[in-house]
Amino acid sequence: MNHSIKSAFQTYARLFVLAMLPAFSAFTTVPESPKPALAVCTCATPQVAKTGQAPGSITFAWSPVNGATEYQVWYVRKSDNHMSSPSTTTATSHTFSGLTAGYYTFYFVAVCGNESSGYVIIEDLVM
């Protein structure tokens, strides 16, 4: 009888492990590498520099990006997280004006056809 209890317990233990295996496999499996959602971007990131500042305005300029058809620029005002509407330009400079004094984060992106570059992010204080 002792042997049959031991055998029943071993059978139960095997069934328990098999039943719980899917639950534990989520913690032990290695996830697949993420698949890129878009094709690899060939649009270079613009090299942006601040070129001027006056009360309530700030100007940035960048070298042309090969293949860029336009650039998108916008800012986020840190005090209230206000985000400006993105402006689209074909120029290689942009002046943000009408700004209240405070800290801002400025964003710049080159657009090459249906691709865009990485973001250039510049934080600065506007007086």
NUFI-824878 format. One record per atom (N, C-alpha, C): residue number from 0; residue in three letters; atom name; y, x, z. Coordinates in steps of 0.02 Angstrom, whole numbers, plus 50000, padded with zeros to 5 digits. Atoms other than C-alpha are relative to their C-alpha. Example, Ala and Ser with C-alpha at 12.3 -4.5 7.8 and 13.67 -1.06 7.14 Angstrom:
2
+-----+------+------+-------+-------+-------+
:  nr : rest : atom :    c2 :    c1 :    c3 :
+-----+------+------+-------+-------+-------+
:   0 :  Ala :    N : 49941 : 50045 : 50000 :
:   0 :  Ala :   CA : 49775 : 50615 : 50390 :
:   0 :  Ala :    C : 50060 : 50045 : 50000 :
:   1 :  Ser :    N : 49941 : 49958 : 49997 :
:   1 :  Ser :   CA : 49947 : 50684 : 50357 :
:   1 :  Ser :    C : 50055 : 49961 : 50037 :
+-----+------+------+-------+-------+-------+
***
This chain:
127
+-----+------+------+-------+-------+-------+
:  nr : rest : atom :    c2 :    c1 :    c3 :
+-----+------+------+-------+-------+-------+
:   0 :  Met :    N : 49941 : 50041 : 50000 :
:   0 :  Met :   CA : 50000 : 50000 : 50000 :
:   0 :  Met :    C : 50063 : 50044 : 50000 :
:   1 :  Asn :    N : 49944 : 49954 : 49998 :
:   1 :  Asn :   CA : 50117 : 50143 : 50038 :
:   1 :  Asn :    C : 50015 : 50027 : 49930 :
:   2 :  His :    N : 49992 : 49975 : 50068 :
:   2 :  His :   CA : 50086 : 50209 : 49863 :
:   2 :  His :    C : 50033 : 49947 : 49955 :
:   3 :  Ser :    N : 49971 : 50052 : 50042 :
:   3 :  Ser :   CA : 50131 : 50041 : 49784 :
:   3 :  Ser :    C : 50074 : 49988 : 50017 :
:   4 :  Ile :    N : 49930 : 50007 : 49981 :
:   4 :  Ile :   CA : 50295 : 50031 : 49882 :
:   4 :  Ile :    C : 50040 : 50058 : 49969 :
:   5 :  Lys :    N : 49967 : 49942 : 50030 :
:   5 :  Lys :   CA : 50340 : 50207 : 49825 :
:   5 :  Lys :    C : 50006 : 49991 : 49925 :
:   6 :  Ser :    N : 49999 : 50011 : 50072 :
:   6 :  Ser :   CA : 50297 : 50163 : 49645 :
:   6 :  Ser :    C : 50051 : 49947 : 49982 :
:   7 :  Ala :    N : 49951 : 50054 : 50013 :
:   7 :  Ala :   CA : 50400 : 50003 : 49652 :
:   7 :  Ala :    C : 50071 : 50026 : 50010 :
:   8 :  Phe :    N : 49934 : 49972 : 49987 :
:   8 :  Phe :   CA : 50547 : 50098 : 49726 :
:   8 :  Phe :    C : 50021 : 50046 : 49943 :
:   9 :  Gln :    N : 49984 : 49955 : 50056 :
:   9 :  Gln :   CA : 50539 : 50231 : 49588 :
:   9 :  Gln :    C : 50016 : 49960 : 49938 :
:  10 :  Thr :    N : 49987 : 50042 : 50058 :
:  10 :  Thr :   CA : 50532 : 50095 : 49455 :
:  10 :  Thr :    C : 50070 : 49968 : 50007 :
:  11 :  Tyr :    N : 49935 : 50031 : 49988 :
:  11 :  Tyr :   CA : 50681 : 50007 : 49535 :
:  11 :  Tyr :    C : 50056 : 50052 : 49991 :
:  12 :  Ala :    N : 49949 : 49948 : 50005 :
:  12 :  Ala :   CA : 50778 : 50171 : 49545 :
:  12 :  Ala :    C : 50012 : 50018 : 49927 :
:  13 :  Arg :    N : 49992 : 49985 : 50072 :
:  13 :  Arg :   CA : 50746 : 50209 : 49360 :
:  13 :  Arg :    C : 50039 : 49944 : 49966 :
:  14 :  Leu :    N : 49965 : 50057 : 50030 :
:  14 :  Leu :   CA : 50803 : 50034 : 49310 :
:  14 :  Leu :    C : 50073 : 49999 : 50021 :
:  15 :  Phe :    N : 49931 : 49998 : 49976 :
:  15 :  Phe :   CA : 50958 : 50051 : 49419 :
:  15 :  Phe :    C : 50040 : 50053 : 49962 :
:  16 :  Val :    N : 49966 : 49945 : 50035 :
:  16 :  Val :   CA : 51004 : 50218 : 49339 :
:  16 :  Val :    C : 50012 : 49981 : 49927 :
:  17 :  Leu :    N : 49991 : 50020 : 50070 :
:  17 :  Leu :   CA : 50976 : 50150 : 49163 :
:  17 :  Leu :    C : 50053 : 49945 : 49994 :
:  18 :  Ala :    N : 49951 : 50054 : 50002 :
:  18 :  Ala :   CA : 51079 : 49995 : 49203 :
:  18 :  Ala :    C : 50071 : 50027 : 50012 :
:  19 :  Met :    N : 49934 : 49973 : 49983 :
:  19 :  Met :   CA : 51222 : 50099 : 49274 :
:  19 :  Met :    C : 50024 : 50054 : 49952 :
:  20 :  Leu :    N : 49983 : 49946 : 50045 :
:  20 :  Leu :   CA : 51220 : 50232 : 49139 :
:  20 :  Leu :    C : 50062 : 49986 : 49957 :
:  21 :  Pro :    N : 49940 : 50012 : 50040 :
:  21 :  Pro :   CA : 51348 : 50147 : 49026 :
:  21 :  Pro :    C : 50064 : 50004 : 50042 :
:  22 :  Ala :    N : 49941 : 49998 : 49958 :
:  22 :  Ala :   CA : 51469 : 50130 : 49172 :
:  22 :  Ala :    C : 50019 : 50072 : 50016 :
:  23 :  Phe :    N : 49985 : 49930 : 49984 :
:  23 :  Phe :   CA : 51455 : 50314 : 49217 :
:  23 :  Phe :    C : 50016 : 50041 : 49939 :
:  24 :  Ser :    N : 49988 : 49960 : 50060 :
:  24 :  Ser :   CA : 51460 : 50376 : 49038 :
:  24 :  Ser :    C : 50073 : 50004 : 49982 :
:  25 :  Ala :    N : 49928 : 49998 : 50014 :
:  25 :  Ala :   CA : 51644 : 50331 : 49026 :
:  25 :  Ala :    C : 50033 : 50059 : 50035 :
:  26 :  Phe :    N : 49971 : 49944 : 49962 :
:  26 :  Phe :   CA : 51676 : 50467 : 49155 :
:  26 :  Phe :    C : 49973 : 50067 : 49978 :
:  27 :  Thr :    N : 50032 : 49937 : 50016 :
:  27 :  Thr :   CA : 51564 : 50598 : 49080 :
:  27 :  Thr :    C : 50003 : 50018 : 49926 :
:  28 :  Thr :    N : 49999 : 49983 : 50071 :
:  28 :  Thr :   CA : 51587 : 50586 : 48892 :
:  28 :  Thr :    C : 50065 : 50035 : 49983 :
:  29 :  Val :    N : 49941 : 49966 : 50025 :
:  29 :  Val :   CA : 51710 : 50696 : 48801 :
:  29 :  Val :    C : 50030 : 49956 : 49946 :
:  30 :  Pro :    N : 49970 : 50044 : 50051 :
:  30 :  Pro :   CA : 51834 : 50590 : 48704 :
:  30 :  Pro :    C : 50006 : 50036 : 49933 :
:  31 :  Glu :    N : 49991 : 49972 : 50067 :
:  31 :  Glu :   CA : 51847 : 50615 : 48517 :
:  31 :  Glu :    C : 50071 : 50025 : 49993 :
:  32 :  Ser :    N : 49933 : 49977 : 50014 :
:  32 :  Ser :   CA : 51996 : 50710 : 48452 :
:  32 :  Ser :    C : 50038 : 49943 : 49968 :
:  33 :  Pro :    N : 49961 : 50054 : 50031 :
:  33 :  Pro :   CA : 52137 : 50591 : 48409 :
:  33 :  Pro :    C : 50010 : 50013 : 49926 :
:  34 :  Lys :    N : 49989 : 49995 : 50072 :
:  34 :  Lys :   CA : 52155 : 50557 : 48225 :
:  34 :  Lys :    C : 50075 : 49991 : 49986 :
:  35 :  Pro :    N : 49929 : 50009 : 50014 :
:  35 :  Pro :   CA : 52331 : 50581 : 48155 :
:  35 :  Pro :    C : 50013 : 49934 : 49966 :
:  36 :  Ala :    N : 49983 : 50065 : 50028 :
:  36 :  Ala :   CA : 52413 : 50416 : 48116 :
:  36 :  Ala :    C : 50034 : 50007 : 49932 :
:  37 :  Leu :    N : 49964 : 49989 : 50063 :
:  37 :  Leu :   CA : 52518 : 50489 : 47975 :
:  37 :  Leu :    C : 49981 : 50068 : 49972 :
:  38 :  Ala :    N : 50012 : 49935 : 50031 :
:  38 :  Ala :   CA : 52504 : 50632 : 47854 :
:  38 :  Ala :    C : 50041 : 50053 : 50035 :
:  39 :  Val :    N : 49962 : 49945 : 49970 :
:  39 :  Val :   CA : 52563 : 50801 : 47913 :
:  39 :  Val :    C : 50069 : 50002 : 49970 :
:  40 :  Cys :    N : 49930 : 50001 : 50023 :
:  40 :  Cys :   CA : 52751 : 50807 : 47903 :
:  40 :  Cys :    C : 50018 : 50068 : 49971 :
:  41 :  Thr :    N : 49977 : 49939 : 50031 :
:  41 :  Thr :   CA : 52824 : 50935 : 47786 :
:  41 :  Thr :    C : 50076 : 50005 : 50002 :
:  42 :  Cys :    N : 49928 : 50001 : 49994 :
:  42 :  Cys :   CA : 53005 : 50891 : 47825 :
:  42 :  Cys :    C : 50020 : 50043 : 50060 :
:  43 :  Ala :    N : 49981 : 49954 : 49947 :
:  43 :  Ala :   CA : 53082 : 51033 : 47926 :
:  43 :  Ala :    C : 50049 : 49968 : 50049 :
:  44 :  Thr :    N : 49953 : 50023 : 49949 :
:  44 :  Thr :   CA : 53177 : 51001 : 48086 :
:  44 :  Thr :    C : 50068 : 50033 : 49989 :
:  45 :  Pro :    N : 49934 : 49968 : 50011 :
:  45 :  Pro :   CA : 53365 : 51028 : 48064 :
:  45 :  Pro :    C : 50018 : 50045 : 50059 :
:  46 :  Gln :    N : 49975 : 49955 : 49948 :
:  46 :  Gln :   CA : 53445 : 51171 : 48161 :
:  46 :  Gln :    C : 50072 : 49978 : 50015 :
:  47 :  Val :    N : 49937 : 50033 : 49983 :
:  47 :  Val :   CA : 53589 : 51083 : 48249 :
:  47 :  Val :    C : 50039 : 50041 : 50051 :
:  48 :  Ala :    N : 49957 : 49966 : 49952 :
:  48 :  Ala :   CA : 53737 : 51161 : 48339 :
:  48 :  Ala :    C : 50064 : 49959 : 50011 :
:  49 :  Lys :    N : 49936 : 50033 : 49986 :
:  49 :  Lys :   CA : 53890 : 51089 : 48425 :
:  49 :  Lys :    C : 50055 : 50042 : 49969 :
:  50 :  Thr :    N : 49946 : 49963 : 50034 :
:  50 :  Thr :   CA : 54043 : 51136 : 48322 :
:  50 :  Thr :    C : 50069 : 49981 : 50024 :
:  51 :  Gly :    N : 49935 : 50019 : 49975 :
:  51 :  Gly :   CA : 54182 : 51045 : 48410 :
:  51 :  Gly :    C : 49996 : 49946 : 50053 :
:  52 :  Gln :    N : 49998 : 50052 : 49949 :
:  52 :  Gln :   CA : 54232 : 50937 : 48556 :
:  52 :  Gln :    C : 50073 : 49988 : 50019 :
:  53 :  Ala :    N : 49934 : 50021 : 49978 :
:  53 :  Ala :   CA : 54387 : 50840 : 48605 :
:  53 :  Ala :    C : 49988 : 49941 : 50048 :
:  54 :  Pro :    N : 50011 : 50057 : 49955 :
:  54 :  Pro :   CA : 54415 : 50704 : 48736 :
:  54 :  Pro :    C : 49973 : 49939 : 49961 :
:  55 :  Gly :    N : 50030 : 50060 : 50030 :
:  55 :  Gly :   CA : 54299 : 50559 : 48688 :
:  55 :  Gly :    C : 49963 : 50012 : 49935 :
:  56 :  Ser :    N : 50038 : 49988 : 50062 :
:  56 :  Ser :   CA : 54217 : 50646 : 48540 :
:  56 :  Ser :    C : 49966 : 50068 : 50003 :
:  57 :  Ile :    N : 50038 : 49937 : 50005 :
:  57 :  Ile :   CA : 54094 : 50783 : 48497 :
:  57 :  Ile :    C : 49973 : 50005 : 49929 :
:  58 :  Thr :    N : 50021 : 49990 : 50069 :
:  58 :  Thr :   CA : 54046 : 50858 : 48329 :
:  58 :  Thr :    C : 49942 : 50050 : 49998 :
:  59 :  Phe :    N : 50058 : 49957 : 50010 :
:  59 :  Phe :   CA : 53881 : 50935 : 48275 :
:  59 :  Phe :    C : 49993 : 50014 : 49925 :
:  60 :  Ala :    N : 50014 : 49983 : 50070 :
:  60 :  Ala :   CA : 53832 : 51024 : 48113 :
:  60 :  Ala :    C : 49932 : 50033 : 49996 :
:  61 :  Trp :    N : 50066 : 49971 : 50011 :
:  61 :  Trp :   CA : 53669 : 51085 : 48038 :
:  61 :  Trp :    C : 49995 : 50024 : 49928 :
:  62 :  Ser :    N : 50013 : 49975 : 50068 :
:  62 :  Ser :   CA : 53606 : 51181 : 47886 :
:  62 :  Ser :    C : 49960 : 49947 : 49963 :
:  63 :  Pro :    N : 50039 : 50049 : 50038 :
:  63 :  Pro :   CA : 53534 : 51075 : 47746 :
:  63 :  Pro :    C : 49925 : 50013 : 50007 :
:  64 :  Val :    N : 50073 : 49995 : 49997 :
:  64 :  Val :   CA : 53348 : 51039 : 47761 :
:  64 :  Val :    C : 49973 : 49990 : 49930 :
:  65 :  Asn :    N : 50029 : 50004 : 50066 :
:  65 :  Asn :   CA : 53250 : 51071 : 47601 :
:  65 :  Asn :    C : 49962 : 49934 : 49992 :
:  66 :  Gly :    N : 50034 : 50063 : 50014 :
:  66 :  Gly :   CA : 53196 : 50902 : 47529 :
:  66 :  Gly :    C : 50028 : 49940 : 50038 :
:  67 :  Ala :    N : 49971 : 50056 : 49962 :
:  67 :  Ala :   CA : 53300 : 50798 : 47651 :
:  67 :  Ala :    C : 50044 : 49958 : 49955 :
:  68 :  Thr :    N : 49959 : 50047 : 50037 :
:  68 :  Thr :   CA : 53375 : 50644 : 47573 :
:  68 :  Thr :    C : 50055 : 49971 : 50043 :
:  69 :  Glu :    N : 49950 : 50024 : 49953 :
:  69 :  Glu :   CA : 53471 : 50594 : 47729 :
:  69 :  Glu :    C : 49983 : 50025 : 50070 :
:  70 :  Tyr :    N : 50010 : 49982 : 49930 :
:  70 :  Tyr :   CA : 53490 : 50625 : 47914 :
:  70 :  Tyr :    C : 50018 : 49939 : 50043 :
:  71 :  Gln :    N : 49985 : 50054 : 49953 :
:  71 :  Gln :   CA : 53487 : 50502 : 48058 :
:  71 :  Gln :    C : 50023 : 50031 : 50065 :
:  72 :  Val :    N : 49972 : 49974 : 49938 :
:  72 :  Val :   CA : 53592 : 50531 : 48213 :
:  72 :  Val :    C : 50015 : 49942 : 50047 :
:  73 :  Trp :    N : 49984 : 50051 : 49951 :
:  73 :  Trp :   CA : 53615 : 50433 : 48374 :
:  73 :  Trp :    C : 50005 : 50033 : 50068 :
:  74 :  Tyr :    N : 49995 : 49973 : 49933 :
:  74 :  Tyr :   CA : 53647 : 50454 : 48559 :
:  74 :  Tyr :    C : 49978 : 49949 : 50052 :
:  75 :  Val :    N : 50013 : 50042 : 49941 :
:  75 :  Val :   CA : 53597 : 50388 : 48729 :
:  75 :  Val :    C : 50048 : 50023 : 50054 :
:  76 :  Arg :    N : 49954 : 49985 : 49945 :
:  76 :  Arg :   CA : 53730 : 50379 : 48864 :
:  76 :  Arg :    C : 49960 : 49997 : 50065 :
:  77 :  Lys :    N : 50044 : 49996 : 49941 :
:  77 :  Lys :   CA : 53645 : 50433 : 49026 :
:  77 :  Lys :    C : 50019 : 49952 : 50056 :
:  78 :  Ser :    N : 49979 : 50041 : 49943 :
:  78 :  Ser :   CA : 53749 : 50330 : 49148 :
:  78 :  Ser :    C : 49970 : 49930 : 49999 :
:  79 :  Asp :    N : 50027 : 50068 : 50004 :
:  79 :  Asp :   CA : 53682 : 50164 : 49084 :
:  79 :  Asp :    C : 49943 : 49992 : 49948 :
:  80 :  Asn :    N : 50054 : 49999 : 50050 :
:  80 :  Asn :   CA : 53547 : 50214 : 48956 :
:  80 :  Asn :    C : 50018 : 49961 : 49936 :
:  81 :  His :    N : 49979 : 50032 : 50062 :
:  81 :  His :   CA : 53650 : 50137 : 48816 :
:  81 :  His :    C : 49982 : 50044 : 49941 :
:  82 :  Met :    N : 50018 : 49963 : 50060 :
:  82 :  Met :   CA : 53579 : 50189 : 48648 :
:  82 :  Met :    C : 50042 : 49974 : 49942 :
:  83 :  Ser :    N : 49961 : 50019 : 50058 :
:  83 :  Ser :   CA : 53692 : 50189 : 48497 :
:  83 :  Ser :    C : 49954 : 49980 : 49943 :
:  84 :  Ser :    N : 50038 : 50015 : 50061 :
:  84 :  Ser :   CA : 53634 : 50118 : 48332 :
:  84 :  Ser :    C : 49995 : 50065 : 49961 :
:  85 :  Pro :    N : 50005 : 49939 : 50041 :
:  85 :  Pro :   CA : 53565 : 50258 : 48223 :
:  85 :  Pro :    C : 50047 : 49997 : 49941 :
:  86 :  Ser :    N : 49957 : 49993 : 50059 :
:  86 :  Ser :   CA : 53689 : 50317 : 48092 :
:  86 :  Ser :    C : 49962 : 50042 : 49949 :
:  87 :  Thr :    N : 50032 : 49963 : 50054 :
:  87 :  Thr :   CA : 53625 : 50377 : 47925 :
:  87 :  Thr :    C : 50054 : 50034 : 49959 :
:  88 :  Thr :    N : 49951 : 49962 : 50038 :
:  88 :  Thr :   CA : 53718 : 50513 : 47833 :
:  88 :  Thr :    C : 49964 : 50048 : 49953 :
:  89 :  Thr :    N : 50025 : 49947 : 50045 :
:  89 :  Thr :   CA : 53691 : 50631 : 47687 :
:  89 :  Thr :    C : 50037 : 50065 : 50013 :
:  90 :  Ala :    N : 49962 : 49940 : 49983 :
:  90 :  Ala :   CA : 53818 : 50753 : 47760 :
:  90 :  Ala :    C : 49960 : 50044 : 50048 :
:  91 :  Thr :    N : 50033 : 49954 : 49954 :
:  91 :  Thr :   CA : 53768 : 50903 : 47864 :
:  91 :  Thr :    C : 50042 : 50011 : 50063 :
:  92 :  Ser :    N : 49964 : 49999 : 49936 :
:  92 :  Ser :   CA : 53886 : 50865 : 48007 :
:  92 :  Ser :    C : 50014 : 49928 : 50019 :
:  93 :  His :    N : 49985 : 50067 : 49976 :
:  93 :  His :   CA : 53928 : 50716 : 48114 :
:  93 :  His :    C : 50043 : 50004 : 50063 :
:  94 :  Thr :    N : 49958 : 50006 : 49941 :
:  94 :  Thr :   CA : 54064 : 50671 : 48239 :
:  94 :  Thr :    C : 49986 : 49935 : 50034 :
:  95 :  Phe :    N : 50007 : 50059 : 49958 :
:  95 :  Phe :   CA : 54023 : 50550 : 48377 :
:  95 :  Phe :    C : 50068 : 49989 : 50033 :
:  96 :  Ser :    N : 49934 : 50011 : 49972 :
:  96 :  Ser :   CA : 54187 : 50470 : 48429 :
:  96 :  Ser :    C : 50000 : 49935 : 50040 :
:  97 :  Gly :    N : 49994 : 50060 : 49959 :
:  97 :  Gly :   CA : 54247 : 50334 : 48547 :
:  97 :  Gly :    C : 49954 : 50002 : 50061 :
:  98 :  Leu :    N : 50046 : 49992 : 49944 :
:  98 :  Leu :   CA : 54137 : 50404 : 48686 :
:  98 :  Leu :    C : 50038 : 50001 : 50066 :
:  99 :  Thr :    N : 49972 : 49995 : 49933 :
:  99 :  Thr :   CA : 54175 : 50378 : 48869 :
:  99 :  Thr :    C : 49975 : 50064 : 50032 :
: 100 :  Ala :    N : 50019 : 49937 : 49967 :
: 100 :  Ala :   CA : 54168 : 50530 : 48982 :
: 100 :  Ala :    C : 49932 : 49991 : 50034 :
: 101 :  Gly :    N : 50065 : 50002 : 49967 :
: 101 :  Gly :   CA : 53994 : 50570 : 49044 :
: 101 :  Gly :    C : 49949 : 50042 : 49963 :
: 102 :  Tyr :    N : 50054 : 49962 : 50030 :
: 102 :  Tyr :   CA : 53827 : 50648 : 49001 :
: 102 :  Tyr :    C : 49966 : 49958 : 49946 :
: 103 :  Tyr :    N : 50032 : 50032 : 50058 :
: 103 :  Tyr :   CA : 53745 : 50607 : 48834 :
: 103 :  Tyr :    C : 49941 : 50041 : 49977 :
: 104 :  Thr :    N : 50054 : 49967 : 50036 :
: 104 :  Thr :   CA : 53584 : 50647 : 48744 :
: 104 :  Thr :    C : 50008 : 49981 : 49927 :
: 105 :  Phe :    N : 49990 : 50011 : 50072 :
: 105 :  Phe :   CA : 53609 : 50667 : 48556 :
: 105 :  Phe :    C : 49936 : 50016 : 49963 :
: 106 :  Tyr :    N : 50062 : 49994 : 50038 :
: 106 :  Tyr :   CA : 53467 : 50648 : 48431 :
: 106 :  Tyr :    C : 50017 : 50009 : 49926 :
: 107 :  Phe :    N : 49991 : 49986 : 50071 :
: 107 :  Phe :   CA : 53454 : 50715 : 48253 :
: 107 :  Phe :    C : 49932 : 50004 : 49967 :
: 108 :  Val :    N : 50064 : 50001 : 50037 :
: 108 :  Val :   CA : 53316 : 50687 : 48124 :
: 108 :  Val :    C : 50016 : 50007 : 49926 :
: 109 :  Ala :    N : 49996 : 49995 : 50074 :
: 109 :  Ala :   CA : 53300 : 50742 : 47942 :
: 109 :  Ala :    C : 49950 : 49952 : 49970 :
: 110 :  Val :    N : 50045 : 50046 : 50035 :
: 110 :  Val :   CA : 53224 : 50614 : 47824 :
: 110 :  Val :    C : 49987 : 50027 : 49930 :
: 111 :  Cys :    N : 50021 : 49973 : 50065 :
: 111 :  Cys :   CA : 53126 : 50678 : 47673 :
: 111 :  Cys :    C : 49957 : 49946 : 49967 :
: 112 :  Gly :    N : 50039 : 50054 : 50031 :
: 112 :  Gly :   CA : 53073 : 50528 : 47569 :
: 112 :  Gly :    C : 49975 : 49951 : 50052 :
: 113 :  Asn :    N : 50029 : 50046 : 49950 :
: 113 :  Asn :   CA : 52953 : 50428 : 47678 :
: 113 :  Asn :    C : 49977 : 50037 : 50063 :
: 114 :  Glu :    N : 50016 : 49961 : 49941 :
: 114 :  Glu :   CA : 52934 : 50567 : 47808 :
: 114 :  Glu :    C : 50063 : 50015 : 50039 :
: 115 :  Ser :    N : 49943 : 49976 : 49961 :
: 115 :  Ser :   CA : 53046 : 50621 : 47949 :
: 115 :  Ser :    C : 49979 : 50062 : 50039 :
: 116 :  Ser :    N : 50013 : 49938 : 49963 :
: 116 :  Ser :   CA : 53062 : 50785 : 48041 :
: 116 :  Ser :    C : 49989 : 49985 : 50073 :
: 117 :  Gly :    N : 50000 : 50008 : 49928 :
: 117 :  Gly :   CA : 53039 : 50814 : 48224 :
: 117 :  Gly :    C : 50071 : 49988 : 50023 :
: 118 :  Tyr :    N : 49934 : 50014 : 49972 :
: 118 :  Tyr :   CA : 53183 : 50765 : 48337 :
: 118 :  Tyr :    C : 50032 : 50064 : 50025 :
: 119 :  Val :    N : 49960 : 49950 : 49965 :
: 119 :  Val :   CA : 53320 : 50883 : 48387 :
: 119 :  Val :    C : 50037 : 49962 : 50054 :
: 120 :  Ile :    N : 49970 : 50034 : 49943 :
: 120 :  Ile :   CA : 53380 : 50834 : 48559 :
: 120 :  Ile :    C : 50048 : 50048 : 50035 :
: 121 :  Ile :    N : 49949 : 49959 : 49968 :
: 121 :  Ile :   CA : 53541 : 50902 : 48632 :
: 121 :  Ile :    C : 50034 : 49959 : 50054 :
: 122 :  Glu :    N : 49965 : 50033 : 49945 :
: 122 :  Glu :   CA : 53611 : 50855 : 48801 :
: 122 :  Glu :    C : 50067 : 50035 : 50010 :
: 123 :  Asp :    N : 49935 : 49970 : 49992 :
: 123 :  Asp :   CA : 53795 : 50879 : 48831 :
: 123 :  Asp :    C : 50045 : 49953 : 50041 :
: 124 :  Leu :    N : 49950 : 50037 : 49962 :
: 124 :  Leu :   CA : 53943 : 50825 : 48938 :
: 124 :  Leu :    C : 50059 : 49986 : 49955 :
: 125 :  Val :    N : 49941 : 50019 : 50038 :
: 125 :  Val :   CA : 54081 : 50730 : 48850 :
: 125 :  Val :    C : 50055 : 49985 : 50050 :
: 126 :  Met :    N : 49942 : 50011 : 49955 :
: 126 :  Met :   CA : 54252 : 50734 : 48934 :
: 126 :  Met :    C : 50044 : 49945 : 49973 :
+-----+------+------+-------+-------+-------+
***
